[in-house]
Amino acid sequence: MNYNSAMTLQYDWDDVLWKLEGEAWISYKVKDEKSIHGKLRCTQIATNGLPKITASNGFSVEKISKDSLQVKFKDAPFATTFIAASKVYSGIHKKGIISLGISHKGYSVSACKDNQLVVWDFNQGELKCTLTGHVGDVYKCKFFPSGVVVLSGGADMQLKIWCALTGTCPVTLVGHTMAVTDFDFIGRGKNVLSVSKDGLAKLWCCASSSCIADLVKLGSTINCCQVFTAPASLPLGQPESEPSDQEVDTKDKIVLLGCEDGSVHCIAIFSRKTLFSFSCKSPVNTLAFITDSHFVVGCQNGEILLYNVDNPNVPVQSWYESNSAVLCVVRHGDGGHLSSHADGSVVFRHVRHPDKRVVLTGPNCDPVYQLCAEQQFVYTCSRDALIRRYTVERVIHTLLNDQQ
């Protein structure tokens, strides 16, 4: 089934509609058709502090709370719920933020376009330390599962392991011949898997700072990867030779690789066997497992495709709201995912509730490069040099359990 319509609301609606006579524009668009525009207008502030809002041109406000607004268009198959940011972090960076990592220990790590990589406290919004050592842009930064160690990679072809508390870098992983585009951890992170513009997927031992193996060499830039525990139904095979004793926790792991030529590959890490490959119509920018057996692929042409790992030849479902590139997808709950786009939109969808759509607002058409979900919050980073935090759990839970 395909879903190809979208509703868009003025980015600062949560400010203007809370003022008497305040107005915000809203639009509904089916892909490749002309947009339909309307106006939302605050006519009264109720005693509970919430505005009473009228809508024009076929739009109607269904529900409203202090941080969310649900709107329906008469010809749309479903309503859209908009959520405003609960907190905005400014001053951490001066230029567009291209990567973000969140730790359960209360720390954040982020990288921006002027090659600044920093660790900061997301509760206080205070800078803790600057991680200096990369030459050129840092494309990815994440916390190890421990929450106090950072891994980063970028244009200088290196991966660096940092102590988030001191800013020191005791380990550098060298071996790629072009920029590192993405990486992921295996288990607790004794092993790391990285991908690069050189077409290689490499398996590393962090303790010895050495490359254990090249899992695959592809003829295209590998843009993204995700390591996941394989479902029991997937035959993983056996390695042709005895694996290194440096290899830890790989026996039941697979990795998905998304490439610039539009191809997607699934590799059994322990056996090094390619389990399946297929091609999309456009470069693959991002991918993520959203259930134990289903994954989504986000493409440069704006398409998001849902696949079953047991039968990946044909997508189960697709979302194709616009031609704006999909930049990041992350799992949210079982069967849900959030996607960020080059037009500034961030959208939640759920495979078992196709009539439910949630949009996180704030960026004014600035690309949202990355998303992080940590506990009850979702964090985003954007070209406008702001990091936004959203409290989404209550709204999404209520929406998914609403039987109306």
Secondary structure, 3 states (H helix, E strand, C coil): CEECEEEEECCCHHHHCCCCCCEEEEEEEECCCCCEEEEEEEEEECCCCCEEEEECCCEEEEEECCCEEEEEECCCCCCEEEECCCEEECCCCCCCEEEEEECCCCEEEEEECCCCEEEEECCCCEEEEECCCCCCCEEEEEECCCCCEEEEEECCCEEEEEECCCCCCCEEEECCCCCEEEEEEECCCCEEEEEECCCEEEEEECCCCEEEEEEEECCCCEEEEEEEECCCCCCCCCCCCCCCCCCCCCCCEEEEEEECCCEEEEEECCCCEEEEEEECCCCEEEEEECCCCEEEEEECCCCEEEEECCECCCCCEEECCCCCCEEEEEECCCCEEEEEECCCCEEEEECCCCCCCEEECCCCCCCEEEEEEECCEEEEEECCCCEEEEECHHHHHHHHCCCC
